[in-house]
Amino acid sequence: MPRFLSRLAVAGTATVLAAGLITPTTSQAAAQPGTRAGALSWTALGDSYTAGVIEATGDETAPRDGCARTVDSYPEIIRRDLGSLADLRNVSCSGATTDGVDVTAQAPLGRPLPPLGTDPNGPYPPVPPQIDAVDPATGLVTVGIGGNDLGFAEILKSCIELGAVQLGRGTPCKDKFDAGLPDRFARLRNGYDRMLTALHAKAPSARILTVGYPHLVPENAGLCQFGNLLQFGTFTGGDLVWARTAIVEPLNALVARSTAAHGDTFVDLYPASAGHSVCDADHWLDGVLTSVLPLEYAVVHPNATGQAHTAALVEKAVLGG
């Protein structure tokens, strides 16, 4: 789905926004003196799928604190689209969990991401919980989180290693992790509910949009070539099916349920990204690598095209579509 929203189209919604979503009260304006009058006070929270991180989503934005927010991540794309209509605080951070949003400081990893690389400028000092960027004057919160609570990176690394040992046969990663998934999902469920409760308490007037995860794995895992580092490397076909049906799809379902229970809005990336997985020709996510020469890591993240399509859906939800 191409992004049809332009500055002209966004500007046409200014009257509606000013009448509702982004008109601050007197107390809100006083609480946030740096915000432009009439602008939407928006805080973007999330993990690497929000921050951008990989080189395929552009240069890092300032401050370079190890969170690896990039110029072509979806919050930054929307920031450019909305222009003066919004004041964005983007505190998304690579490696973030729900705890890193509302409970604990996080030690950011920078880029490239372990286990395939380490940032030469690291280690970085801890960054505060992302909720510190939210206050009573905040009018909009977007948050994309959850994959790291389930151990995305750990599972990815193990699936690649175990698949190589098995020469692409069987489901060695499923055999290792499947029995423990219920506990991982239970922890995520508790963390997600706690996080949304905390965000509502911190910004009681804010509209909260949660952002799900796109199609990482195609419906037909046979599209993925064993050993191809531009895809999933040495994942077995059986483990790819398991990762889609037992991790990514239930993760989106959990986020959708928790979001609905709190009266918030879920931005579902999954349907629109079908046919654009890591292994599809028109892929919106890159695999283990973005390129071999030059060597650019991706560690299975949305590329610039994927971030642009996420921006379109989030922007539509922001504007009430």
Secondary structure, 3 states (H helix, E strand, C coil): CCCCCCHHHHHCCHHHHHHCCCCCCHHHHHHCCCCCCCCEEEEEEECHHHHECCHHHCCECCCCCCCCEECCCHHHHHHHHHHHHEEEEECCCCCCCHHHHHCCCECCCCCCCCCCCCCCCCCCCCECCHHHHCCCCCCEEEEECCCCCCCHHHHHHHHHHHHHHCCCCCCHHHHHHHHHHHHHHHHHHHHHHHHHHHHHHHCCCCEEEEECCCCCCCCCHHHCCCCECCCCECCCHHHHHHHHHHHHHHHHHHHHHHHHHCCCEEECCCCCCCCCCCCCCCCCEECCEEECCCCEECCCEECHHHHHHHHHHHHHHHCCC
